[in-house]
Amino acid sequence: MKPLPANKALEQFFLEARCKLLDVAAILDRINRGQEAGEVKADDPRIDKIRKALEVLHDQSGGRAERIQQIFSLEYDSTWEKPKPRY
């Protein structure tokens, strides 16, 4: 499959990206206001994951979606119970 040319991708997805970035900015503003009220600890591991994901977004080397997914995923544990089939 041939990738979408960059200018077409930008044209097609710019407004969607803008919207999602504004959503993220608004969420971070809400978290900051909560921190000022003492409701959320600054060292909460979820905040750290969000910061790491934002760093990945800034990186131009590619593979960002996969790297961000890995930030928010649990490490594999071989002791996990295998799902049982549904009938």
DANORPE-V490961 format. One record per residue. N is the residue number from 1. RES is the residue in one small letter. NEAR is the number of other ideal C-beta (glycine too) atoms within 8 Angstrom. D_FIRST is the distance of its C-alpha to the first C-alpha in whole Angstrom. Layout:
n=(N	N)
res=(RES	RES)
near=(NEAR	NEAR)
d_first=(D_FIRST	D_FIRST)
//
This chain:
n=(1	2	3	4	5	6	7	8	9	10	11	12	13	14	15	16	17	18	19	20	21	22	23	24	25	26	27	28	29	30	31	32	33	34	35	36	37	38	39	40	41	42	43	44	45	46	47	48	49	50	51	52	53	54	55	56	57	58	59	60	61	62	63	64	65	66	67	68	69	70	71	72	73	74	75	76	77	78	79	80	81	82	83	84	85	86	87)
res=(m	k	p	l	p	a	n	k	a	l	e	q	f	f	l	e	a	r	c	k	l	l	d	v	a	a	i	l	d	r	i	n	r	g	q	e	a	g	e	v	k	a	d	d	p	r	i	d	k	i	r	k	a	l	e	v	l	h	d	q	s	g	g	r	a	e	r	i	q	q	i	f	s	l	e	y	d	s	t	w	e	k	p	k	p	r	y)
near=(2	3	4	7	6	6	6	8	9	8	7	7	8	8	6	7	8	8	8	8	8	8	8	8	8	8	8	9	8	8	10	8	8	9	11	6	6	4	5	8	5	6	6	8	6	6	11	9	10	9	8	9	11	8	8	11	8	6	7	4	4	4	6	9	6	7	9	11	8	7	10	7	6	4	4	5	6	4	3	6	3	4	4	4	4	3	2)
d_first=(0	4	6	9	12	15	18	16	15	19	20	18	19	22	25	23	23	27	28	27	28	31	31	31	34	36	36	37	40	41	41	43	45	46	46	49	51	50	48	45	46	44	43	41	38	36	37	36	33	32	33	31	28	29	29	26	25	27	25	22	21	18	17	20	19	19	22	24	23	25	28	29	28	31	31	31	34	35	38	36	37	34	33	35	34	35	36)
//
